[in-house]
Amino acid sequence: MRLKGKVAIITGAATGLQGSVMGFGGAAAWRFLREGAKVVVTDIDSDSGQATVSQMKTSGFDAEFMYHDVTNSSDWERVVADTISIFGVPDVLVNNAGNSARFNVEETSEEAWKQQIDVHAKAVFLGSREVIPSMRMKGAGSIVNVSSIYGLVGSPTVTAYHAGKGASRILTKSIAVQYAKDNIRVNSVHPGYAVTPLTNNFFEESEQRKWLIDRIPVGRIGSAFDIVPAIVFLASDESSFITGSEIVVDGGVVAK
């Protein structure tokens, strides 16, 4: 019960249906609940989000689903206000929502660029800006931003994704320094290659799978359940002396 009594908002967490491939947000939501937290699951996928939360409630947990476009400031205002009304002031915000755009520089349109920056960087800014006032009044808080190893190193494609994830990494450090005195910690998690609903079909291609495994020192592709423990740790009081830091969970890829 490492998160007992804590209230958490986890974005992009609709992919948490039991019996299916889970995303980072969905798997994190289940783990948070089992660790004693009350969880608000947010996503633009209302059907999956509501189905996921229905399973959580059936299992006896305190969870709510809220539709949420993380690039929209009004949606952030509503989600945080409704969270406070239902469960109380959030202790934890996990900025997890994301997607991808597999284009190199020449192939990347301005629309694709803006969309990736909005989802992976603007959303972190908006979410942090919205939860920090109530966290300051409460006297503590933890914001965990799910970035990527692609926020640390380059690759042959996903140009705008790299830019967005890199922005979220350095934004994490900036916010951490600004609010350390308020006992609000801000850290980032950098997953490596992991099977999620976003990557499952792509990673199943034999040529792509071989390329990936050849790059991973531990010799296997990860899953959401490999990433979640780092998120839980940063959300918990066990990491009370950690802020502005990054945890890389990638089987050794960026160590090479």
C-alpha positions as CSV (number, residue, x, y, z in Angstrom):
1,M,0.0,0.0,0.0
2,R,2.7,2.4,-1.0
3,L,0.2,5.0,-2.3
4,K,-2.4,4.6,0.4
5,G,-4.7,7.6,0.7
6,K,-3.3,9.3,-2.3
7,V,-5.4,10.8,-5.2
8,A,-4.0,10.4,-8.6
9,I,-4.8,11.6,-12.1
10,I,-3.4,9.4,-14.9
11,T,-3.8,10.7,-18.5
12,G,-4.0,8.4,-21.5
13,A,-5.0,5.5,-19.2
14,A,-8.0,4.0,-21.1
15,T,-5.9,1.1,-22.3
16,G,-6.3,-0.9,-19.1
17,L,-8.7,-3.6,-20.0
18,Q,-7.9,-6.9,-18.3
19,G,-7.2,-9.7,-20.7
20,S,-5.8,-7.3,-23.4
21,V,-2.5,-5.6,-24.1
22,M,-2.2,-2.7,-21.7
23,G,-0.6,0.7,-22.2
24,F,1.5,2.4,-19.7
25,G,-1.4,4.5,-18.3
26,G,-3.8,1.6,-18.0
27,A,-1.3,-0.6,-16.3
28,A,-0.2,2.2,-14.0
29,A,-3.8,2.9,-13.0
30,W,-4.3,-0.7,-11.9
31,R,-1.1,-0.7,-10.0
32,F,-1.9,2.6,-8.3
33,L,-5.2,1.2,-7.2
34,R,-3.6,-1.9,-5.8
35,E,-1.1,0.3,-3.9
36,G,-4.0,2.1,-2.2
37,A,-4.6,5.2,-4.4
38,K,-7.9,6.6,-5.7
39,V,-7.4,7.1,-9.4
40,V,-9.0,9.3,-12.1
41,V,-8.5,7.7,-15.5
42,T,-8.5,10.2,-18.3
43,D,-8.4,9.7,-22.1
44,I,-10.0,10.8,-25.4
45,D,-11.2,7.1,-25.8
46,S,-14.3,7.2,-23.8
47,D,-15.5,3.7,-24.6
48,S,-12.3,2.0,-23.5
49,G,-11.9,4.3,-20.6
50,Q,-15.3,3.6,-19.2
51,A,-14.9,-0.1,-19.8
52,T,-11.6,-0.1,-17.9
53,V,-13.0,1.9,-15.0
54,S,-16.0,-0.4,-14.9
55,Q,-13.6,-3.4,-14.3
56,M,-11.8,-1.4,-11.7
57,K,-15.0,-0.6,-9.8
58,T,-16.2,-4.2,-10.1
59,S,-12.9,-5.2,-8.4
60,G,-13.7,-2.9,-5.5
61,F,-11.4,0.0,-6.3
62,D,-12.1,3.8,-6.2
63,A,-11.7,4.9,-9.8
64,E,-13.5,7.4,-12.1
65,F,-13.2,8.0,-15.8
66,M,-13.2,11.5,-17.3
67,Y,-13.0,12.4,-21.0
68,H,-9.9,14.5,-21.5
69,D,-8.2,16.1,-24.4
70,V,-4.8,16.9,-22.8
71,T,-4.1,19.6,-25.3
72,N,-7.1,21.6,-24.2
73,S,-6.8,23.9,-21.2
74,S,-10.5,23.9,-20.5
75,D,-10.5,20.1,-20.3
76,W,-7.7,20.3,-17.7
77,E,-9.6,22.8,-15.6
78,R,-12.7,20.5,-15.6
79,V,-10.7,17.3,-14.9
80,V,-8.8,18.8,-11.9
81,A,-12.0,20.5,-10.5
82,D,-14.0,17.3,-10.8
83,T,-11.2,15.3,-9.3
84,I,-11.1,17.6,-6.3
85,S,-14.9,17.4,-6.0
86,I,-15.0,13.5,-6.1
87,F,-11.8,12.4,-4.4
88,G,-10.0,15.6,-3.1
89,V,-6.9,17.4,-4.1
90,P,-4.7,15.3,-6.4
91,D,-1.4,14.1,-4.8
92,V,-0.1,12.7,-8.0
93,L,-0.4,13.6,-11.7
94,V,1.0,11.2,-14.3
95,N,1.3,12.9,-17.7
96,N,1.2,9.8,-19.8
97,A,-1.0,10.5,-22.8
98,G,0.8,10.2,-26.1
99,N,0.8,8.9,-29.7
100,S,3.3,8.8,-32.5
101,A,4.0,10.1,-36.0
102,R,6.6,8.0,-37.9
103,F,8.1,10.5,-40.3
104,N,11.6,11.8,-41.0
105,V,12.2,15.5,-41.2
106,E,11.3,15.8,-44.9
107,E,8.1,13.8,-44.4
108,T,6.9,15.7,-41.3
109,S,4.1,18.2,-42.0
110,E,3.6,21.3,-39.9
111,E,0.3,19.7,-38.7
112,A,2.1,16.5,-37.6
113,W,4.8,18.6,-35.9
114,K,2.3,20.7,-34.0
115,Q,0.2,17.7,-32.9
116,Q,3.2,15.9,-31.5
117,I,4.5,18.9,-29.6
118,D,1.0,19.6,-28.3
119,V,0.4,16.1,-27.0
120,H,3.9,15.5,-25.5
121,A,5.0,18.9,-24.4
122,K,2.0,21.4,-24.2
123,A,0.0,18.8,-22.3
124,V,2.7,18.5,-19.6
125,F,2.7,22.3,-19.3
126,L,-1.1,22.6,-19.1
127,G,-1.4,19.7,-16.6
128,S,1.3,21.0,-14.4
129,R,0.0,24.5,-14.4
130,E,-3.5,23.3,-13.4
131,V,-2.6,20.9,-10.5
132,I,0.3,22.9,-8.9
133,P,-1.9,25.5,-7.2
134,S,-3.9,22.9,-5.3
135,M,-0.8,20.9,-4.6
136,R,0.9,24.0,-3.1
137,M,-2.1,24.5,-0.8
138,K,-1.9,20.9,0.2
139,G,1.8,21.2,0.9
140,A,3.0,18.4,-1.4
141,G,2.7,16.7,-4.7
142,S,4.3,14.5,-7.3
143,I,4.2,14.9,-11.1
144,V,5.5,12.1,-13.2
145,N,6.0,12.8,-16.9
146,V,6.2,9.7,-19.1
147,S,8.8,10.7,-21.7
148,S,10.8,8.1,-23.8
149,I,14.3,7.1,-24.6
150,Y,13.5,9.0,-27.7
151,G,13.6,12.1,-25.6
152,L,17.3,11.2,-25.0
153,V,18.6,9.8,-28.2
154,G,17.7,9.9,-31.9
155,S,16.3,7.3,-34.4
156,P,15.7,7.1,-38.1
157,T,12.2,8.4,-37.9
158,V,9.5,9.9,-35.6
159,T,11.1,13.4,-35.8
160,A,8.3,15.4,-34.1
161,Y,7.9,12.7,-31.5
162,H,11.6,13.1,-30.5
163,A,11.1,16.8,-30.2
164,G,8.0,16.5,-28.1
165,K,9.5,13.9,-25.7
166,G,12.7,15.9,-25.5
167,A,10.7,19.0,-24.6
168,S,8.9,17.1,-21.9
169,R,12.2,16.0,-20.4
170,I,13.7,19.5,-20.0
171,L,10.3,20.9,-19.0
172,T,10.3,18.4,-16.2
173,K,13.5,19.8,-14.8
174,S,12.4,23.4,-15.1
175,I,9.2,22.8,-13.2
176,A,11.0,20.7,-10.6
177,V,13.4,23.6,-9.8
178,Q,10.6,26.1,-9.7
179,Y,8.5,24.2,-7.2
180,A,10.9,22.2,-5.1
181,K,10.5,24.7,-2.3
182,D,6.8,23.9,-2.2
183,N,7.5,20.1,-1.8
184,I,6.2,19.4,-5.3
185,R,8.4,16.9,-7.0
186,V,8.6,16.5,-10.8
187,N,10.4,13.7,-12.5
188,S,10.3,11.9,-15.8
189,V,10.3,8.2,-16.8
190,H,11.9,7.2,-20.1
191,P,10.6,3.9,-21.4
192,G,12.4,1.9,-24.0
193,Y,10.9,-0.5,-26.6
194,A,7.8,-2.0,-25.0
195,V,4.7,-3.7,-26.3
196,T,1.6,-1.5,-25.9
197,P,-1.6,-1.0,-28.0
198,L,0.3,1.8,-29.8
199,T,3.3,-0.4,-30.8
200,N,1.9,-4.0,-30.8
201,N,1.3,-4.4,-34.5
202,F,4.4,-2.6,-35.5
203,F,6.6,-4.6,-33.2
204,E,5.1,-7.9,-34.5
205,E,6.7,-7.4,-37.9
206,S,9.6,-9.9,-38.0
207,E,12.2,-7.5,-39.5
208,Q,11.3,-4.7,-37.0
209,R,11.3,-7.1,-34.1
210,K,14.8,-8.4,-34.9
211,W,16.0,-4.8,-35.3
212,L,14.7,-4.0,-31.9
213,I,15.9,-7.0,-30.0
214,D,19.4,-6.6,-31.5
215,R,19.5,-3.1,-29.9
216,I,18.4,-4.3,-26.4
217,P,21.2,-5.6,-24.3
218,V,18.8,-7.7,-22.1
219,G,17.6,-9.4,-25.2
220,R,13.8,-8.8,-25.0
221,I,11.2,-6.2,-25.7
222,G,9.5,-4.9,-22.6
223,S,5.9,-4.5,-21.6
224,A,3.9,-1.8,-19.7
225,F,4.4,-3.8,-16.5
226,D,8.2,-3.3,-16.8
227,I,7.7,0.5,-16.9
228,V,5.0,0.9,-14.2
229,P,7.2,0.2,-11.1
230,A,9.3,3.3,-11.9
231,I,6.1,5.4,-12.1
232,V,4.9,4.1,-8.8
233,F,8.2,4.7,-7.1
234,L,8.3,8.4,-8.3
235,A,4.6,8.8,-7.2
236,S,5.3,7.4,-3.7
237,D,7.0,9.0,-0.7
238,E,9.9,6.6,-1.2
239,S,11.2,9.1,-3.7
240,S,10.8,12.1,-1.5
241,F,14.4,13.3,-2.1
242,I,14.2,12.9,-5.9
243,T,13.1,15.7,-8.1
244,G,14.1,16.9,-11.6
245,S,15.5,13.5,-12.3
246,E,14.9,10.9,-15.0
247,I,14.5,7.1,-14.8
248,V,15.4,5.2,-17.9
249,V,13.6,1.8,-18.2
250,D,14.9,0.4,-21.5
251,G,16.8,-2.9,-21.0
252,G,20.0,-1.1,-21.5
253,V,19.5,0.5,-24.9
254,V,20.8,4.0,-24.1
255,A,23.8,2.6,-22.2
256,K,25.3,1.3,-25.4
